[in-house]
């Protein structure tokens, strides 16, 4: 119609006719909003579960808006995010590679606060109209399903296309996002996202964003090992003069040097390590002394680590599931990776124990994935020592296990699509 406002699109893009897949997804969203579960054939489980969480929190698809942060806090958040050093890598890897005239790059911290936004000026102007700006908090809690928020929850690369967004105001967009993790600690640093009009987002966008996140993690890993090598040069002469067993580790527990024992790759230090005597799951009682750039760890008990008496698995915080191990010699706490949180949850709800095939069925709906299960449990047992037993896999005999769950069933390990977790969310 003459004089009618035309939909915005960057120069050079085209607007294809709606495809059946897009109409099917939109229909699935409307079905979810009406209170009926979306048909599995019409949308992905990751998306439908995100819709469920948004709906249970009362997010309105017609009025959803991100929470506004304080612009004055952006610089402080940038400095403390751990991402500032890899921003040049992200820019060089991502921005020139995927039609820079039609897309923008966004980087947010673990709270979903947008810290950087760069790219196409026309798309930036469009982003302004939907509050996709620096300082705004794009969590799933407030906005529903979106690329930044869903990647924070899922802890993996995701593509949210067109009407997969929960808020109708976002159906213009497609967003490919991937988490960036600190290779030293496994801590989530934030999410990098490529966003643009849905007509221009091809299948390579997600692979490109995932690759950019991995390149950034590789840069962080290289910097990390440089600091470990410096610690090794400092600590090795000291360890050579010490009797008995000793290790030099960085603040995250990565071993730089060892004497008197086969060095593990990493020691599970408490979250707030301090000088003195501390119980470590795989080593028992240890003396900790500060070193420049790390810690000197000296095991005290020659008979090996004592058996724990109680384990508390706390899953209330979706972004930071944690476990605390209590024993006669002290206690120890640690945040869990998404996979280890899933594994310990299954063992907690199945105290009789499971074989590798049974665990694979519970986690992947595929009992043949035993190699993956055994590898993950081997890593878990190296960290937690005598907490987990084998044949079958279970919490060790005599260990009292307390499972602390979130108030909302939908908030149980929201990153997970494991059958056992999906069943628990639905009661």
C-alpha positions as CSV (number, residue, x, y, z in Angstrom):
1,X,0.0,0.0,0.0
2,X,1.4,3.4,-1.0
3,X,2.7,5.3,2.1
4,X,2.6,2.3,4.3
5,X,5.7,1.7,6.5
6,X,7.9,-1.0,5.0
7,X,9.6,-3.6,7.2
8,X,13.2,-2.7,7.9
9,X,16.0,-4.8,6.3
10,X,19.6,-4.1,5.5
11,X,20.5,-3.1,2.0
12,X,21.0,-6.2,-0.3
13,X,18.8,-8.5,1.7
14,X,15.6,-10.2,0.4
15,X,12.5,-11.2,2.1
16,X,11.5,-14.8,1.1
17,X,8.0,-16.1,1.3
18,X,7.2,-17.8,4.7
19,X,8.3,-21.4,4.7
20,X,6.2,-24.2,6.2
21,X,8.9,-24.8,8.9
22,X,8.5,-21.2,10.2
23,X,4.7,-21.4,10.2
24,X,5.0,-24.8,12.1
25,X,7.2,-23.3,14.8
26,X,4.9,-20.3,15.2
27,X,2.0,-22.7,15.6
28,X,3.9,-24.7,18.2
29,X,4.6,-21.6,20.2
30,X,0.9,-20.6,20.1
31,X,0.0,-24.2,21.2
32,X,2.4,-23.8,24.2
33,X,0.9,-20.4,25.1
34,X,-2.5,-22.0,25.1
35,X,-1.4,-24.4,27.8
36,X,-0.8,-27.5,25.6
37,X,2.6,-29.0,25.2
38,X,4.1,-28.4,21.7
39,X,4.2,-31.5,19.5
40,X,7.8,-32.9,19.5
41,X,7.8,-33.0,15.6
42,X,7.2,-29.3,15.4
43,X,10.0,-27.9,17.4
44,X,13.3,-28.9,19.1
45,X,13.2,-30.0,22.8
46,X,15.7,-27.3,23.7
47,X,13.3,-24.6,22.4
48,X,10.1,-26.1,23.8
49,X,11.7,-26.5,27.3
50,X,12.7,-22.9,27.2
51,X,9.2,-21.9,26.2
52,X,7.9,-23.9,29.2
53,X,10.2,-22.1,31.6
54,X,9.2,-18.7,30.3
55,X,5.6,-19.5,30.5
56,X,5.9,-20.8,34.1
57,X,7.6,-17.5,35.1
58,X,4.8,-15.5,33.6
59,X,6.7,-13.9,30.8
60,X,4.3,-12.2,28.4
61,X,5.2,-12.7,24.7
62,X,3.7,-9.4,23.8
63,X,5.3,-7.3,26.5
64,X,8.6,-9.1,27.4
65,X,11.4,-6.7,27.9
66,X,15.0,-7.2,29.3
67,X,15.9,-5.8,32.7
68,X,17.7,-2.5,32.5
69,X,21.1,-2.3,34.1
70,X,23.2,0.7,35.0
71,X,25.4,2.0,32.2
72,X,27.9,3.1,34.8
73,X,28.4,-0.6,35.7
74,X,29.4,-1.7,32.2
75,X,33.1,-0.8,32.5
76,X,33.3,-2.5,35.9
77,X,31.6,-5.6,34.4
78,X,33.9,-5.6,31.4
79,X,37.0,-5.4,33.6
80,X,35.8,-8.3,35.8
81,X,34.4,-10.5,33.1
82,X,37.5,-12.3,31.9
83,X,36.5,-11.5,28.3
84,X,38.2,-8.2,27.9
85,X,41.5,-9.8,26.8
86,X,39.8,-11.9,24.1
87,X,37.6,-9.2,22.5
88,X,40.2,-8.6,19.7
89,X,40.1,-12.3,18.9
90,X,36.3,-12.4,18.8
91,X,36.2,-9.3,16.6
92,X,38.8,-10.7,14.1
93,X,37.2,-14.1,14.0
94,X,33.6,-13.2,13.8
95,X,32.8,-9.8,12.4
96,X,34.5,-9.9,9.0
97,X,33.4,-13.5,8.3
98,X,29.6,-13.4,8.0
99,X,28.2,-10.5,6.0
100,X,29.3,-7.7,8.2
101,X,26.7,-5.3,6.6
102,X,23.8,-7.3,7.9
103,X,24.7,-8.5,11.3
104,X,25.9,-7.5,14.8
105,X,28.1,-9.2,17.4
106,X,27.0,-9.1,21.0
107,X,28.9,-10.3,24.0
108,X,27.3,-10.7,27.4
109,X,28.5,-11.7,30.9
110,X,27.1,-14.7,32.9
111,X,24.2,-12.5,34.2
112,X,23.1,-11.9,30.6
113,X,24.2,-8.2,30.6
114,X,25.2,-7.0,27.2
115,X,28.8,-5.6,27.5
116,X,29.8,-5.2,23.9
117,X,27.8,-4.6,20.7
118,X,29.5,-4.1,17.4
119,X,28.7,-4.5,13.6
120,X,26.3,-3.2,11.0
121,X,25.0,0.3,11.7
122,X,21.5,-0.3,10.2
123,X,21.1,-3.5,12.3
124,X,22.4,-1.6,15.4
125,X,19.6,0.9,14.8
126,X,17.1,-1.9,14.6
127,X,18.5,-3.4,17.8
128,X,17.9,-0.1,19.6
129,X,14.2,-0.5,19.0
130,X,14.1,-3.9,20.7
131,X,16.4,-3.0,23.7
132,X,19.2,-5.1,22.3
133,X,21.7,-2.6,23.7
134,X,24.6,-2.4,26.1
135,X,23.6,-2.6,29.7
136,X,20.4,-4.6,29.2
137,X,20.0,-8.0,30.8
138,X,18.8,-10.6,28.3
139,X,18.1,-13.4,30.7
140,X,15.5,-16.1,29.9
141,X,13.7,-15.1,33.1
142,X,12.6,-11.7,31.7
143,X,12.6,-12.1,27.9
144,X,11.9,-15.7,27.4
145,X,13.7,-17.7,24.7
146,X,16.5,-15.8,23.0
147,X,20.0,-16.6,21.8
148,X,21.9,-15.0,24.6
149,X,19.7,-16.2,27.4
150,X,19.3,-19.7,26.1
151,X,23.0,-20.2,25.6
152,X,23.6,-19.1,29.1
153,X,21.1,-21.7,30.3
154,X,22.1,-24.5,28.0
155,X,25.8,-23.9,28.3
156,X,26.3,-24.8,24.6
157,X,26.0,-23.2,21.2
158,X,22.4,-22.5,20.2
159,X,20.5,-21.1,17.2
160,X,17.2,-19.3,17.9
161,X,15.5,-18.6,14.6
162,X,12.6,-16.3,13.9
163,X,9.5,-17.5,15.7
164,X,11.5,-19.7,18.1
165,X,11.9,-16.5,20.1
166,X,9.3,-16.4,22.9
167,X,8.7,-12.6,22.6
168,X,6.9,-11.7,19.4
169,X,8.9,-8.5,19.0
170,X,12.0,-10.6,18.4
171,X,10.6,-12.7,15.5
172,X,12.4,-10.3,13.1
173,X,15.7,-11.8,14.4
174,X,17.8,-14.9,14.2
175,X,20.5,-15.3,16.8
176,X,23.4,-17.8,16.9
177,X,25.1,-17.8,20.3
178,X,27.9,-19.8,22.1
179,X,29.2,-19.8,25.6
180,X,32.8,-18.9,26.4
181,X,34.2,-20.8,29.4
182,X,37.4,-20.2,31.4
183,X,39.6,-23.2,30.6
184,X,41.3,-22.8,34.0
185,X,38.2,-23.2,36.2
186,X,35.4,-24.2,33.8
187,X,33.5,-21.1,34.9
188,X,31.2,-19.6,32.4
189,X,32.6,-16.2,31.4
190,X,29.7,-15.2,29.1
191,X,28.2,-15.6,25.7
192,X,29.2,-14.4,22.2
193,X,26.3,-13.9,19.8
194,X,25.8,-13.1,16.1
195,X,22.4,-11.6,15.4
196,X,20.6,-10.3,12.3
197,X,17.5,-10.4,10.2
198,X,16.2,-14.0,10.0
199,X,16.2,-13.8,6.2
200,X,20.0,-13.6,6.1
201,X,21.1,-16.2,8.7
202,X,22.3,-19.3,7.0
203,X,23.3,-22.7,8.5
204,X,26.9,-21.7,8.9
205,X,26.2,-19.0,11.4
206,X,26.1,-21.3,14.4
207,X,29.2,-23.1,13.4
208,X,31.0,-19.8,13.0
209,X,30.0,-18.5,16.4
210,X,30.9,-21.8,18.1
211,X,34.3,-21.7,16.4
212,X,34.8,-18.1,17.5
213,X,34.1,-19.1,21.1
214,X,36.6,-21.9,20.9
215,X,39.3,-19.6,19.4
216,X,38.7,-17.3,22.4
217,X,39.0,-20.2,24.9
218,X,42.2,-21.2,23.1
219,X,43.7,-17.8,23.6
220,X,42.7,-18.0,27.3
221,X,44.2,-21.5,27.6
222,X,47.5,-20.3,26.0
223,X,47.7,-17.5,28.6
224,X,46.9,-19.9,31.4
225,X,49.7,-22.4,30.5
226,X,52.2,-19.5,30.3
227,X,51.4,-18.7,33.9
228,X,51.7,-22.4,34.9
229,X,55.1,-22.5,33.3
230,X,56.2,-19.4,35.2
231,X,55.0,-21.1,38.4
232,X,56.9,-24.2,37.5
233,X,60.1,-22.3,37.1
234,X,59.7,-20.6,40.5
235,X,58.5,-23.7,42.4
236,X,60.7,-26.5,41.1
237,X,63.8,-25.5,43.1
238,X,61.7,-25.3,46.3
239,X,60.1,-28.7,45.8
240,X,63.5,-30.3,45.1
241,X,64.6,-29.4,48.7
242,X,61.4,-30.7,50.4
243,X,61.1,-34.2,52.0
244,X,58.1,-36.3,51.2
245,X,55.3,-35.4,48.9
246,X,54.5,-32.0,47.6
247,X,52.9,-30.2,44.7
248,X,52.9,-26.7,43.4
249,X,49.5,-25.7,41.9
250,X,48.1,-22.5,40.4
251,X,45.1,-20.8,42.1
252,X,42.7,-23.1,40.1
253,X,44.5,-26.2,41.2
254,X,46.4,-27.0,38.0
255,X,49.7,-28.8,38.9
256,X,52.9,-27.0,37.8
257,X,55.3,-29.3,39.6
258,X,55.3,-32.3,42.0
259,X,57.8,-34.4,44.0
260,X,57.3,-37.7,45.7
261,X,54.1,-38.7,43.9
262,X,52.7,-39.2,40.4
263,X,51.4,-35.7,39.7
264,X,47.7,-35.4,38.8
265,X,46.7,-32.9,36.2
266,X,44.7,-30.9,38.7
267,X,44.0,-30.8,42.4
268,X,40.5,-29.9,43.5
269,X,41.1,-26.9,45.7
270,X,38.3,-25.3,47.8
271,X,36.6,-22.3,46.3
272,X,38.1,-20.0,48.9
273,X,41.5,-21.6,49.6
274,X,43.5,-20.2,52.5
275,X,46.8,-21.0,54.1
276,X,46.6,-23.8,56.7
277,X,45.4,-27.4,56.9
278,X,42.6,-28.5,54.5
279,X,41.0,-31.7,53.4
280,X,41.1,-32.4,49.7
281,X,39.0,-35.3,48.3
282,X,41.7,-37.1,46.4
283,X,44.7,-36.4,48.7
284,X,43.3,-36.3,52.3
285,X,44.6,-33.8,54.8
286,X,47.0,-31.3,53.2
287,X,49.0,-28.3,54.3
288,X,48.5,-25.3,52.1
289,X,51.1,-22.5,51.8
290,X,51.0,-19.6,49.4
291,X,53.5,-19.4,46.6
292,X,54.0,-16.5,44.1
293,X,51.2,-17.3,41.6
294,X,49.8,-20.4,43.4
295,X,49.9,-22.8,46.3
296,X,52.3,-25.3,47.9
297,X,50.3,-28.4,48.7
298,X,51.8,-31.0,51.1
299,X,49.7,-34.2,51.8
300,X,49.8,-35.1,55.5
301,X,48.0,-38.4,55.7
302,X,50.0,-41.4,54.3
303,X,47.1,-43.8,54.5
304,X,45.1,-42.0,51.9
305,X,42.1,-39.8,52.0
306,X,39.4,-40.6,54.6
307,X,36.0,-41.7,53.5
308,X,33.4,-38.8,53.3
309,X,30.3,-39.0,55.5
310,X,27.9,-36.7,53.9
311,X,27.4,-35.2,50.4
312,X,25.1,-32.2,49.7
313,X,24.2,-31.8,46.0
314,X,22.8,-28.3,45.7
315,X,21.0,-27.7,42.3
316,X,19.1,-24.5,43.3
317,X,21.2,-22.2,41.2
318,X,20.9,-23.2,37.6
319,X,24.1,-21.3,36.6
320,X,26.2,-22.7,39.4
321,X,25.2,-26.2,40.7
322,X,27.5,-27.2,43.5
323,X,28.5,-30.1,45.8
324,X,29.8,-30.0,49.3
325,X,31.5,-33.1,50.8
326,X,31.6,-33.4,54.6
327,X,34.0,-35.8,56.4
328,X,35.5,-36.4,59.8
329,X,38.5,-34.3,58.8
330,X,36.7,-31.3,57.3
331,X,34.5,-30.2,54.4
332,X,35.0,-29.1,50.9
333,X,32.8,-27.4,48.2
334,X,33.0,-27.1,44.5
335,X,30.9,-25.8,41.6
336,X,30.0,-28.5,39.1
337,X,30.2,-28.6,35.3
338,X,26.8,-29.2,33.6
339,X,27.7,-32.8,32.8
340,X,28.9,-33.6,36.3
341,X,25.8,-32.1,37.8
342,X,23.7,-34.4,35.6
343,X,25.7,-37.4,36.6
344,X,25.6,-36.7,40.3
345,X,21.9,-36.0,40.1
346,X,21.2,-39.4,38.5
347,X,23.3,-41.2,41.1
348,X,21.4,-39.3,43.9
349,X,18.0,-40.3,42.6
350,X,19.1,-43.9,41.8
351,X,21.0,-44.8,45.1
352,X,21.0,-48.5,44.1
353,X,23.5,-47.8,41.4
354,X,23.6,-48.0,37.6
355,X,25.7,-49.7,35.0
356,X,27.3,-47.6,32.3
357,X,24.6,-48.6,29.8
358,X,21.8,-47.7,32.2
359,X,23.5,-44.3,32.9
360,X,23.8,-43.7,29.1
361,X,20.1,-44.4,28.7
362,X,19.2,-42.0,31.5
363,X,21.5,-39.2,30.2
364,X,21.4,-39.6,26.4
365,X,18.4,-41.9,25.7
366,X,21.1,-44.2,24.1
367,X,22.4,-47.1,26.1
368,X,25.3,-47.6,23.7
369,X,27.0,-44.4,24.7
370,X,29.0,-46.2,27.4
371,X,32.4,-44.9,26.4
372,X,31.2,-41.3,27.0
373,X,29.7,-42.2,30.4
374,X,32.9,-44.1,31.5
375,X,35.1,-41.2,30.5
376,X,33.0,-38.6,32.3
377,X,32.8,-40.7,35.5
378,X,36.6,-41.3,35.4
379,X,37.1,-37.5,35.4
380,X,34.5,-37.1,38.1
381,X,36.2,-39.7,40.3
382,X,39.6,-38.1,39.8
383,X,38.1,-34.9,41.3
384,X,35.9,-36.4,44.0
385,X,38.0,-39.4,45.1
386,X,36.1,-41.8,47.3
387,X,32.7,-40.1,46.9
388,X,31.7,-42.2,43.9
389,X,32.1,-46.0,43.6
390,X,32.0,-48.4,40.6
391,X,30.4,-51.7,39.7
392,X,27.7,-50.4,39.7
393,X,28.3,-46.6,39.6
394,X,26.9,-45.2,42.8
395,X,27.6,-43.0,45.8
396,X,30.0,-44.9,48.1
397,X,28.6,-47.1,50.9
398,X,28.0,-45.2,54.1
399,X,27.8,-41.8,52.4
400,X,24.6,-39.8,53.3
401,X,23.4,-38.0,50.2
402,X,21.2,-34.8,50.4
403,X,19.7,-33.5,47.2
404,X,18.6,-29.8,47.3
405,X,16.3,-29.0,44.4
406,X,15.1,-25.6,43.0
407,X,11.6,-24.5,44.1
408,X,10.3,-24.6,40.5
409,X,10.6,-28.0,38.8
410,X,11.3,-26.3,35.5
411,X,14.5,-24.8,36.9
412,X,16.0,-28.2,37.5
413,X,19.3,-28.3,35.5
414,X,17.7,-26.2,32.7
415,X,20.7,-26.9,30.4
416,X,19.9,-30.6,30.4
417,X,17.8,-32.6,27.9
418,X,18.6,-35.9,29.6
419,X,15.5,-38.1,29.8
420,X,15.8,-38.5,33.6
421,X,15.8,-34.7,34.0
422,X,13.0,-34.0,31.6
423,X,10.8,-36.5,33.4
424,X,11.6,-34.9,36.8
425,X,10.7,-31.4,35.5
426,X,7.3,-32.7,34.4
427,X,6.7,-34.4,37.8
